[in-house]
């Protein structure tokens, strides 16, 4: 079972189906994606032990797909994808619920570390003119999420040397994505870490030193020149720096969809309407906005309730398990920048794992 578990975790956490799609071929990417669902379907059968399905996540998905179908006006191809996405989501929640019950924090850190190392390798050996690196994740913001999730999880580790080493790797990997979301969350997590121990200020200082070094020598490593200039201007307190950094920000993208959301707040505008296939030629880049705009208030309240529950539980459990609040902040803020919620493996698996982790911690309080 360990081989099966590690195979599934590698496929999910390392984002291998998408990496195969971009780097090898569409056929292999599709086959690898289908393999994830096949293995997740097989996992509860071979596991033999009981376990339970996360009913809240199941309810979220079913309510979204049913309600979003009420205003569904696409052709046969989109209809096929609709049913495929619904079935795949159900399979993922059923199999993933059992998988996270068998997955510990150290195992997650190792896979997140491998994913973050792929970002660093991308920058060192496959540098390009874009200058924002993403490794297996193909998208710098997604790569930043992986790095910050791993960074938050290091605060559950006991081995000081391994903890410090992984924090350095996660910090470097996250910074070279040049994800503004990563930088914001990293600062928040480090401020929280000082609440644990004042000694953690050294990690904040070390990260700041790495950040300044990358800005200083960034052009040598072909780092993104636009982001370099923006961050450098902010550090130097140059006039208009913050405004420039906010240009083309997510808030401008969200604003495109506000009228559509207000027009149909209860039942939404239908499946994929805010995902770049309906109302506009781009997605909402916000999971909360996407679900509200496509399926209305009910699944939106469920989604919001889930992640506020994580934040509240993290606050309550902070003294014994600070990583929960750190991870809750990380995933909540990431969801404000990303909209492919129901088909993104690593977001779903970390959500399921957080439910399980919180339940375990509450039993021992």
C-alpha positions in Angstrom: 0.0 0.0 0.0 2.9 2.4 0.6 4.0 2.1 -3.0 0.5 2.9 -4.1 0.2 5.8 -1.7 3.5 7.3 -2.7 2.7 6.9 -6.4 -0.6 8.8 -5.9 1.1 11.5 -3.8 3.8 12.0 -6.4 1.3 12.3 -9.2 -0.8 14.8 -7.2 1.7 16.9 -5.2 4.3 17.1 -8.0 1.6 18.0 -10.5 2.9 15.3 -12.9 -0.1 15.1 -15.2 0.2 18.8 -16.1 4.0 18.6 -16.4 3.6 15.6 -18.8 1.0 17.5 -20.8 3.3 20.5 -21.3 6.7 18.8 -21.5 6.0 15.5 -23.3 2.6 15.2 -25.1 -1.1 15.8 -24.7 -1.7 12.1 -24.8 0.6 11.2 -22.0 -0.6 14.1 -19.9 -4.2 12.9 -20.3 -3.2 9.3 -19.6 -1.4 10.4 -16.4 -4.4 12.4 -15.3 -6.7 9.4 -15.8 -4.2 7.3 -13.9 -4.6 9.5 -10.8 -8.4 8.9 -10.8 -7.9 5.2 -11.4 -5.5 4.8 -8.5 -7.7 6.9 -6.2 -10.6 4.6 -7.1 -8.5 1.6 -6.4 -7.0 2.9 -3.1 -10.1 2.4 -0.9 -10.6 -1.1 -2.3 -7.0 -2.3 -1.6 -6.8 -0.4 1.7 -9.4 -2.8 3.2 -9.7 -0.7 6.4 -12.7 1.5 6.9 -12.3 5.2 6.7 -14.8 7.9 5.8 -15.5 10.2 2.9 -15.4 13.9 3.5 -19.1 14.7 3.3 -18.6 18.5 3.3 -16.3 18.4 0.3 -18.7 16.0 -1.4 -21.6 18.3 -0.7 -19.7 21.3 -2.0 -18.9 19.6 -5.3 -22.4 18.1 -5.9 -24.1 21.4 -5.1 -21.8 23.3 -7.4 -22.2 20.9 -10.3 -26.0 20.6 -9.9 -26.7 24.3 -9.6 -24.3 25.4 -12.2 -26.0 23.0 -14.7 -29.3 24.9 -14.4 -28.0 27.7 -16.6 -25.7 25.5 -18.7 -25.9 26.5 -22.4 -22.9 24.9 -24.0 -22.6 22.2 -26.7 -22.0 18.5 -26.6 -18.2 18.8 -26.0 -18.7 21.0 -22.9 -21.5 18.8 -21.7 -19.2 15.8 -21.9 -16.6 17.6 -19.9 -19.2 18.6 -17.4 -20.1 15.0 -16.6 -16.5 14.0 -16.6 -15.6 16.7 -14.1 -18.4 15.8 -11.8 -17.5 12.1 -11.8 -13.8 12.8 -11.4 -14.4 15.1 -8.5 -16.5 12.5 -6.7 -13.8 9.9 -7.2 -11.2 12.3 -6.0 -13.0 13.1 -2.8 -13.8 9.5 -2.0 -10.3 8.2 -2.7 -8.5 11.3 -1.4 -10.4 11.1 1.9 -8.8 7.7 2.6 -5.4 8.7 1.2 -5.0 11.7 3.6 -5.9 9.5 6.6 -2.7 7.5 5.8 -0.5 10.5 5.0 1.6 12.2 7.7 3.2 15.6 7.8 6.7 14.4 7.1 5.6 12.6 3.9 3.9 15.8 2.7 7.0 17.9 3.4 9.1 15.5 1.4 6.9 15.7 -1.7 6.5 19.5 -1.4 10.2 19.7 -1.1 10.7 17.7 -4.3 8.2 20.0 -6.0 10.0 23.1 -4.8 13.4 21.7 -5.9 12.0 21.4 -9.4 11.4 25.2 -9.3 15.0 25.8 -8.4 16.3 23.4 -11.1 14.1 25.2 -13.6 15.8 28.5 -12.7 19.3 27.1 -12.6 19.3 24.9 -15.7 16.4 26.0 -17.9 16.3 29.8 -17.4 14.4 31.8 -19.9 13.5 35.4 -20.7 10.2 35.2 -18.8 12.3 35.0 -15.6 9.6 33.6 -13.3 10.1 29.9 -12.6 7.6 27.2 -11.8 9.2 23.7 -12.2 6.6 21.0 -12.4 3.7 23.4 -11.9 3.9 25.4 -15.2 2.5 28.5 -13.5 4.6 30.6 -11.1 1.7 31.4 -8.8 0.8 27.7 -8.4 4.5 27.0 -7.8 4.5 29.7 -5.1 1.6 28.0 -3.4 3.5 24.7 -3.3 6.5 26.5 -1.8 4.5 28.4 0.9 2.5 25.3 1.8 5.7 23.4 2.4 7.2 26.3 4.3 4.1 26.5 6.6 4.3 22.8 7.2 7.9 23.0 8.4 6.6 24.5 11.6 5.3 21.0 12.5 8.8 19.4 12.2 10.9 18.6 15.3 14.4 18.1 13.8 15.9 21.6 13.9 18.5 21.1 11.2 16.0 19.6 8.7 13.5 22.2 9.6 15.9 25.1 8.9 17.3 23.5 5.7 13.8 23.0 4.3 12.7 26.5 5.2 15.7 27.9 3.2 14.8 25.7 0.2 11.1 26.6 0.3 12.0 30.3 0.7 14.4 30.3 -2.3 12.0 28.3 -4.5 9.1 30.6 -3.6 10.9 33.8 -4.2 12.1 32.9 -7.7 8.5 32.3 -8.7 8.1 36.1 -8.2 4.6 35.4 -6.9 3.3 38.4 -5.0 1.0 36.1 -3.1 3.9 34.0 -2.0 5.8 37.1 -0.7 2.7 38.3 1.2 2.0 34.9 2.8 5.6 34.3 3.6 5.8 37.5 5.5 2.5 36.7 7.4 3.7 33.2 8.3 7.0 34.5 9.6 5.3 37.1 11.7 3.2 34.3 13.2 6.3 32.3 13.8 7.7 35.0 16.0 4.7 34.4 18.3 6.0 30.8 18.7 9.6 31.9 19.5 11.4 35.2 19.1 14.3 33.1 17.7 12.3 32.6 14.5 13.1 36.2 13.6 16.4 34.9 12.2 14.4 33.0 9.5 12.7 36.3 8.6 16.1 38.0 8.4 17.6 35.2 6.3 14.7 35.3 3.9 14.9 39.0 3.6 18.7 38.6 2.8 17.9 36.1 0.1 15.3 38.3 -1.4 17.6 41.3 -1.5 20.4 39.2 -3.0 18.1 38.0 -5.8 17.0 41.6 -6.5 20.6 42.7 -6.5 21.9 39.9 -8.7 18.7 38.9 -10.4 19.7 39.9 -14.0 22.6 37.4 -13.8 20.1 34.6 -13.2 17.6 35.9 -15.9 15.0 36.6 -13.2 11.9 38.6 -14.3 13.1 42.1 -14.9 9.7 43.7 -14.5 9.0 42.1 -11.1 12.6 42.8 -10.1 12.2 46.5 -10.8 8.8 46.6 -9.0 10.1 44.9 -5.8 13.4 46.9 -5.9 11.3 50.2 -6.2 9.2 49.2 -3.2 12.3 48.4 -1.1 13.8 51.8 -2.1 10.5 53.5 -1.3 10.4 55.1 -4.8 7.4 57.2 -5.6 4.6 55.3 -7.4 6.2 51.9 -6.7 3.2 50.3 -5.0 0.9 51.6 -7.7 3.0 50.1 -10.4 3.3 46.8 -8.6 -0.5 46.6 -8.4 -1.0 47.3 -12.1 -2.7 44.3 -13.8 -3.5 43.0 -10.3 -6.1 40.4 -9.5 -8.6 43.1 -8.2 -8.8 44.5 -11.7 -9.6 41.0 -13.1 -12.2 40.4 -10.4 -14.0 43.7 -11.2 -14.8 42.4 -14.7 -17.2 39.8 -13.2 -18.9 41.9 -10.5 -21.9 42.8 -12.6 -22.4 39.2 -13.8 -22.3 38.0 -10.2 -24.8 40.6 -9.0 -27.1 39.8 -12.0 -27.5 36.2 -10.8 -26.5 35.9 -7.2 -28.6 32.9 -6.2 -28.2 30.4 -9.0 -25.2 31.8 -10.8 -24.4 32.1 -14.5 -23.7 28.4 -15.2 -20.9 25.9 -15.4 -17.5 27.4 -16.6 -19.1 30.9 -17.0 -16.3 32.5 -15.0 -13.6 30.1 -15.9 -12.6 31.7 -19.2 -15.1 29.7 -21.3 -18.2 31.8 -21.0 -18.7 35.4 -20.0 -15.2 36.7 -20.7 -12.1 35.4 -22.4 -10.3 35.0 -19.1 -11.1 33.4 -15.8 -12.0 35.1 -12.6 -8.7 34.2 -10.9 -10.7 33.8 -7.6 -12.2 30.5 -6.5 -14.8 32.2 -4.2 -15.9 34.6 -7.0 -15.9 31.8 -9.6 -18.1 29.5 -7.5 -20.5 32.4 -6.6 -20.7 33.6 -10.2 -21.2 30.1 -11.7 -23.4 28.4 -9.1 -24.6 31.1 -6.7 -24.8 31.5 -3.0 -25.2 28.0 -1.7 -21.9 26.4 -2.8 -20.2 29.8 -2.2 -21.3 29.7 1.5 -20.1 26.1 1.7 -16.7 27.0 0.3 -16.3 30.1 2.4 -17.4 28.1 5.5 -14.7 25.5 4.9 -11.8 27.9 4.7 -13.1 30.1 7.5 -13.4 26.9 9.6 -9.7 26.2 8.8 -8.7 29.7 9.9 -10.8 29.6 13.1 -9.5 26.1 14.0 -5.9 27.3 13.3 -6.4 30.1 15.8 -7.8 27.8 18.4 -5.0 25.2 17.9 -2.1 27.6 17.3 -0.3 26.9 20.6 -0.1 23.1 19.9 -0.2 23.1 16.1 0.8 26.5 14.6 1.2 25.0 11.1 -2.5 24.6 10.8 -3.2 28.4 10.9 -0.2 29.0 8.6 -1.5 26.5 6.1 -5.0 27.9 6.4 -3.8 31.4 5.6 -1.8 30.1 2.7 -4.6 28.2 1.0 -7.2 30.9 1.7 -5.1 33.6 0.1 -4.1 31.4 -2.8 -7.8 30.7 -3.6 -8.2 34.5 -4.0 -5.9 34.3 -7.0 -6.9 31.0 -8.7 -10.1 29.6 -10.2 -9.6 26.0 -11.3 -10.8 24.7 -8.0 -12.6 21.5 -8.8 -10.0 20.0 -11.1 -6.7 21.0 -9.4 -5.3 18.0 -7.6 -3.0 19.6 -5.1 -5.6 22.1 -3.8 -8.1 19.4 -3.2 -5.7 17.0 -1.5 -4.4 19.7 0.9 -8.0 20.7 1.7 -8.9 17.1 2.5 -5.7 16.7 4.6 -6.4 19.9 6.6 -9.8 18.5 7.6 -8.2 15.3 8.7 -5.3 17.1 10.5 -7.7 19.4 12.4 -9.8 16.5 13.5 -6.8 14.6 14.8 -5.5 17.7 16.7 -8.9 18.4 18.3 -9.0 14.9 19.7 -5.8 15.5 21.5 -6.5 18.9 22.9 
